[in-house]
Amino acid sequence: MNKVLAEAFPEATKDVFNNDPMKVKFGNVGGVISAILPYIYVAAGLAMFVMLILGGLGLMTSSGDPGKMQAGYGKIKAGLIGFFLVFLSYAIVQLLQTVLGIEILGGGTGGWAR
């Protein structure tokens, strides 16, 4: 039965019979990173959203106090700068993939990001 399935789907069973358990799941370190990165981008988006909400609430509840208003603006600025840095890192990785002809994100042998 295994032989019939292997002949019908050679790509699907390529790594299944390999003896190295890490190669079956991730392939290499790049595969691990490719599997984790989508979660990091989602977490960064959620963190930015939370920082914007907290900064806005700080501004609304400051009641004119300059220190509280400065803290609210600081939270908003920190959230936007952090999200910009994560977006910039993604753009740099995409640029490196194009220029160097290597595959870092989404593809290769890595995780569910294929």
TAHUSUL-V880057 format. One record per pair of residues at least 24 apart in sequence whose C-alpha atoms are under 10 Angstrom apart, sorted by sequence separation. I is the first residue (numbers start at 0). GAP is how many residues later the second one is. If there is no record, write none. Layout:
BEGIN
i->I gap->GAP
i->I gap->GAP
END
This chain:
BEGIN
i->50 gap->24
i->51 gap->24
i->54 gap->24
i->49 gap->25
i->50 gap->25
i->51 gap->25
i->53 gap->25
i->49 gap->26
i->50 gap->26
i->51 gap->26
i->52 gap->26
i->47 gap->27
i->48 gap->27
i->50 gap->27
i->51 gap->27
i->47 gap->28
i->50 gap->28
i->51 gap->28
i->47 gap->29
i->49 gap->29
i->50 gap->29
i->47 gap->30
i->48 gap->30
i->47 gap->31
i->48 gap->31
i->50 gap->31
i->46 gap->32
i->47 gap->32
i->45 gap->33
i->46 gap->33
i->47 gap->33
i->44 gap->34
i->47 gap->34
i->48 gap->34
i->43 gap->35
i->44 gap->35
i->46 gap->35
i->47 gap->35
i->46 gap->36
i->47 gap->36
i->44 gap->37
i->45 gap->37
i->43 gap->38
i->44 gap->38
i->43 gap->39
i->43 gap->40
i->43 gap->41
i->44 gap->41
i->40 gap->42
i->43 gap->42
i->44 gap->42
i->43 gap->43
i->40 gap->45
i->39 gap->46
i->40 gap->46
i->40 gap->49
i->36 gap->53
i->37 gap->67
i->36 gap->68
i->37 gap->68
i->33 gap->69
i->35 gap->69
i->36 gap->69
i->33 gap->70
i->34 gap->70
i->32 gap->71
i->33 gap->71
i->34 gap->71
i->32 gap->72
i->33 gap->72
i->34 gap->72
i->29 gap->73
i->30 gap->73
i->32 gap->73
i->33 gap->73
i->29 gap->74
i->30 gap->74
i->33 gap->74
i->34 gap->74
i->35 gap->74
i->37 gap->74
i->29 gap->75
i->30 gap->75
i->33 gap->75
i->34 gap->75
i->35 gap->75
i->37 gap->75
i->30 gap->76
i->33 gap->76
i->34 gap->76
i->35 gap->76
i->36 gap->76
i->29 gap->77
i->30 gap->77
i->31 gap->77
i->32 gap->77
i->33 gap->77
i->34 gap->77
i->35 gap->77
i->29 gap->78
i->30 gap->78
i->31 gap->78
i->32 gap->78
i->33 gap->78
i->34 gap->78
i->29 gap->79
i->30 gap->79
i->31 gap->79
i->33 gap->79
i->34 gap->79
i->27 gap->80
i->28 gap->80
i->29 gap->80
i->30 gap->80
i->32 gap->80
i->33 gap->80
i->26 gap->81
i->27 gap->81
i->28 gap->81
i->29 gap->81
i->30 gap->81
i->25 gap->82
i->26 gap->82
i->27 gap->82
i->30 gap->82
i->25 gap->83
i->26 gap->83
i->30 gap->83
i->24 gap->84
i->25 gap->84
i->26 gap->84
i->23 gap->85
i->24 gap->85
i->25 gap->85
i->22 gap->86
i->23 gap->86
i->24 gap->86
i->25 gap->86
i->22 gap->87
i->23 gap->87
i->24 gap->87
i->14 gap->94
END
